[in-house]
């Protein structure tokens, strides 16, 4: 089974650690385990994770120090805190940290599974936004280079360089737009999940749809004169593409 996300599970209770890691693996997640804060730090130094599940009383996590360090070592990492000894102090401290859930043991598996799913969705959203920021920063740098090349003395080589920079900047912007659209579709209600072409009013999409409909109509009207299986298969493919 392929991995649906990488999870670091940090807990010094053997039964909880083993059973939870097994259940997460059965759900398709890659799950690494740690029995102390030091083990957890080593995991965070050597691997990237989409979620941290940590026990409040984990050895070395005094004052939630390990949790605080984890959020610094891997910015944007969502954290689920679990504890068998809930207290108001730790709950208040958790609010100040990027903690997505605070669960009390014994934890029903259905509850933990739902919190994991929700936290991983947040992690993916953060990753997508980080990619957009990177693309926009890259675009801005190319635009600055383009601006400098345009104010330089006019030369054929300078013109060619400017065209190349403009092409790269446009590609970065397109990538950023696609990433933002995927993020919007993932978080928007079904009625708002329009295609990117619809959002920007792309005329080419409507032209292609019209051409596909015309092709389907032609195949339908001629099927009585030319009964070839290939044409029937083509019509089904075009209808699927149009949908």
RAURZI-V306083 format. One record per pair of residues at least 24 apart in sequence whose C-alpha atoms are under 10 Angstrom apart, sorted by the first residue. I is the first residue (numbers start at 0). J is the second residue. D is the distance in Angstrom with one decimal. If there is no record, write none. Layout:
I:J:D ; I:J:D
This chain:
0:24:8.9 ; 0:25:8.3 ; 0:26:8.7 ; 0:27:5.9 ; 0:28:8.8 ; 0:29:9.9 ; 1:26:9.7 ; 1:27:6.1 ; 1:28:7.7 ; 1:29:8.6 ; 2:26:8.7 ; 2:27:5.1 ; 2:28:4.8 ; 2:29:5.5 ; 2:30:9.2 ; 3:27:5.6 ; 3:28:5.0 ; 3:29:7.3 ; 3:49:9.6 ; 3:116:9.8 ; 3:119:9.1 ; 4:28:5.1 ; 4:29:6.1 ; 4:30:8.4 ; 4:48:7.6 ; 4:49:6.0 ; 4:50:8.0 ; 4:115:10.0 ; 4:116:9.7 ; 4:119:7.4 ; 4:122:9.6 ; 4:123:9.3 ; 5:29:4.7 ; 5:30:5.9 ; 5:31:7.8 ; 5:46:9.1 ; 5:47:7.5 ; 5:48:4.9 ; 5:49:5.3 ; 5:50:6.7 ; 5:51:8.9 ; 5:119:9.2 ; 6:30:4.8 ; 6:31:6.3 ; 6:32:8.5 ; 6:47:9.0 ; 6:48:5.7 ; 6:49:5.9 ; 6:50:4.9 ; 6:51:5.8 ; 6:52:7.4 ; 6:78:9.9 ; 6:115:9.1 ; 6:119:9.2 ; 7:31:5.0 ; 7:32:5.8 ; 7:33:7.5 ; 7:39:7.7 ; 7:42:7.8 ; 7:43:8.3 ; 7:46:9.5 ; 7:47:9.3 ; 7:48:6.6 ; 7:49:8.2 ; 7:50:6.4 ; 7:51:4.9 ; 7:52:6.2 ; 7:53:8.1 ; 7:78:9.6 ; 8:32:4.8 ; 8:33:6.3 ; 8:34:8.6 ; 8:39:8.4 ; 8:50:8.5 ; 8:51:6.1 ; 8:52:4.8 ; 8:53:6.0 ; 8:54:8.6 ; 8:79:9.5 ; 9:33:4.5 ; 9:34:5.7 ; 9:35:6.8 ; 9:36:7.6 ; 9:38:8.4 ; 9:39:6.5 ; 9:51:7.6 ; 9:52:6.1 ; 9:53:4.6 ; 9:54:6.3 ; 9:55:9.5 ; 9:57:7.2 ; 9:58:9.7 ; 9:80:9.7 ; 9:81:9.7 ; 10:34:5.1 ; 10:35:6.9 ; 10:36:9.0 ; 10:39:9.5 ; 10:52:8.2 ; 10:53:6.1 ; 10:54:5.3 ; 10:55:8.6 ; 10:56:8.2 ; 10:57:5.8 ; 10:58:8.5 ; 10:81:8.9 ; 10:82:9.5 ; 11:35:6.5 ; 11:36:9.7 ; 11:53:9.6 ; 11:54:7.9 ; 11:56:8.5 ; 11:57:6.1 ; 11:58:7.4 ; 12:54:9.1 ; 12:57:9.0 ; 15:104:9.4 ; 15:105:9.0 ; 15:106:9.7 ; 16:54:10.0 ; 19:108:8.3 ; 19:111:9.3 ; 19:112:9.9 ; 22:108:8.5 ; 22:112:9.0 ; 23:108:9.8 ; 23:111:9.7 ; 23:112:8.0 ; 23:115:9.2 ; 26:112:8.8 ; 33:57:9.4 ; 34:58:7.6 ; 34:59:9.9 ; 35:59:6.3 ; 35:60:8.0 ; 35:65:9.3 ; 36:60:6.0 ; 36:61:9.4 ; 36:63:9.9 ; 36:64:8.7 ; 36:65:5.8 ; 36:66:8.7 ; 36:68:9.8 ; 36:69:9.7 ; 37:65:8.4 ; 39:65:8.0 ; 39:66:9.6 ; 39:69:8.5 ; 40:65:7.7 ; 40:66:9.8 ; 40:68:8.2 ; 40:69:7.3 ; 40:72:8.6 ; 43:68:9.8 ; 43:69:7.2 ; 43:72:7.1 ; 43:73:7.5 ; 44:69:9.6 ; 44:72:7.6 ; 44:73:8.9 ; 46:73:9.8 ; 47:72:9.8 ; 47:73:7.6 ; 47:76:9.3 ; 48:73:8.0 ; 48:76:7.3 ; 48:77:9.3 ; 48:119:10.0 ; 48:122:9.3 ; 49:73:9.3 ; 49:75:8.8 ; 49:76:6.1 ; 49:77:7.1 ; 49:78:9.2 ; 49:115:9.9 ; 49:118:8.5 ; 49:119:6.3 ; 49:120:9.3 ; 49:121:9.2 ; 49:122:5.9 ; 49:123:7.7 ; 49:126:9.3 ; 50:75:9.4 ; 50:76:5.9 ; 50:77:5.3 ; 50:78:5.9 ; 50:79:7.7 ; 50:99:9.9 ; 50:115:7.8 ; 50:116:9.9 ; 50:118:7.0 ; 50:119:6.5 ; 50:121:9.6 ; 50:122:7.3 ; 51:76:7.1 ; 51:77:6.4 ; 51:78:4.8 ; 51:79:6.2 ; 51:80:8.3 ; 51:98:9.5 ; 51:115:9.4 ; 51:118:9.4 ; 51:119:10.0 ; 52:77:8.7 ; 52:78:5.8 ; 52:79:4.7 ; 52:80:5.9 ; 52:81:7.2 ; 52:98:9.7 ; 52:100:9.5 ; 52:101:9.9 ; 52:111:9.9 ; 52:115:8.7 ; 53:78:7.4 ; 53:79:6.4 ; 53:80:5.2 ; 53:81:6.1 ; 53:82:8.5 ; 53:101:9.9 ; 54:79:8.6 ; 54:80:5.8 ; 54:81:4.7 ; 54:82:5.4 ; 54:83:8.4 ; 54:84:9.9 ; 54:101:9.8 ; 54:102:9.5 ; 54:103:9.8 ; 54:104:9.7 ; 55:79:9.9 ; 55:80:6.3 ; 55:81:6.1 ; 55:82:5.5 ; 55:83:8.5 ; 55:84:8.4 ; 55:85:8.7 ; 55:89:7.8 ; 55:90:9.9 ; 55:93:9.6 ; 55:101:9.5 ; 56:80:9.9 ; 56:81:8.8 ; 56:82:7.0 ; 56:83:8.5 ; 56:84:8.3 ; 56:85:10.0 ; 57:81:9.9 ; 57:82:9.2 ; 62:88:9.4 ; 62:89:7.8 ; 62:92:8.3 ; 62:93:9.9 ; 63:89:7.9 ; 63:92:7.9 ; 63:93:8.1 ; 63:96:9.3 ; 66:93:9.1 ; 66:96:8.1 ; 66:97:8.9 ; 66:98:8.8 ; 67:93:9.5 ; 67:95:9.7 ; 67:96:7.0 ; 67:97:8.6 ; 67:98:9.9 ; 69:97:10.0 ; 70:96:8.1 ; 70:97:7.2 ; 70:98:9.4 ; 74:125:9.5 ; 75:121:8.9 ; 75:122:6.9 ; 75:123:9.7 ; 75:124:9.7 ; 75:125:6.4 ; 75:126:8.0 ; 75:129:9.4 ; 76:118:9.1 ; 76:119:9.2 ; 76:121:9.0 ; 76:122:6.5 ; 76:123:9.9 ; 76:125:8.6 ; 76:126:9.6 ; 77:115:9.5 ; 77:117:9.8 ; 77:118:6.0 ; 77:119:7.5 ; 77:120:9.7 ; 77:121:7.4 ; 77:122:6.3 ; 77:125:9.5 ; 78:115:9.3 ; 78:118:7.6 ; 78:119:9.8 ; 78:122:9.8 ; 79:111:9.1 ; 79:114:7.8 ; 79:115:7.9 ; 79:118:7.9 ; 81:105:9.2 ; 81:106:8.4 ; 81:111:9.7 ; 82:106:9.3 ; 120:185:8.8 ; 120:186:9.2 ; 121:186:9.9 ; 123:182:8.8 ; 123:185:9.9 ; 124:178:9.9 ; 124:179:9.6 ; 124:181:9.4 ; 124:182:6.4 ; 124:183:9.4 ; 124:185:8.5 ; 124:186:8.8 ; 125:182:9.5 ; 126:182:9.9 ; 127:175:9.2 ; 127:178:6.3 ; 127:179:7.4 ; 127:181:8.4 ; 127:182:6.9 ; 128:175:8.9 ; 128:178:7.8 ; 128:179:7.3 ; 128:182:8.0 ; 129:178:9.9 ; 130:174:9.0 ; 130:175:7.4 ; 130:178:7.6 ; 130:179:9.3 ; 131:171:9.0 ; 131:172:8.8 ; 131:174:7.8 ; 131:175:4.8 ; 131:176:7.9 ; 131:177:9.1 ; 131:178:6.5 ; 131:179:7.0 ; 132:175:7.9 ; 133:171:9.1 ; 133:175:8.6 ; 134:168:9.0 ; 134:170:9.1 ; 134:171:5.4 ; 134:172:6.8 ; 134:173:9.1 ; 134:174:7.2 ; 134:175:5.8 ; 134:176:9.5 ; 134:178:9.7 ; 135:168:8.9 ; 135:171:7.0 ; 135:172:6.7 ; 135:174:9.3 ; 135:175:6.9 ; 135:176:9.8 ; 136:171:9.2 ; 136:172:10.0 ; 137:167:9.2 ; 137:168:7.6 ; 137:171:7.1 ; 137:172:9.1 ; 138:164:9.3 ; 138:165:9.2 ; 138:167:7.7 ; 138:168:4.8 ; 138:169:7.7 ; 138:170:8.6 ; 138:171:5.8 ; 138:172:6.7 ; 138:175:9.6 ; 139:168:7.8 ; 139:171:9.5 ; 139:172:9.7 ; 140:164:9.7 ; 140:168:8.6 ; 141:165:7.4 ; 141:166:9.6 ; 141:167:7.4 ; 141:168:5.9 ; 141:169:9.6 ; 141:171:9.5 ; 142:167:9.4 ; 142:168:6.7 ; 142:169:9.7 ; 207:241:9.1 ; 208:237:9.9 ; 208:240:9.2 ; 208:241:6.6 ; 208:242:9.7 ; 209:241:9.5 ; 211:237:6.6 ; 211:238:8.1 ; 211:240:8.5 ; 211:241:7.0 ; 212:237:8.2 ; 212:238:8.1 ; 212:241:7.8 ; 214:238:9.8 ; 215:241:9.8
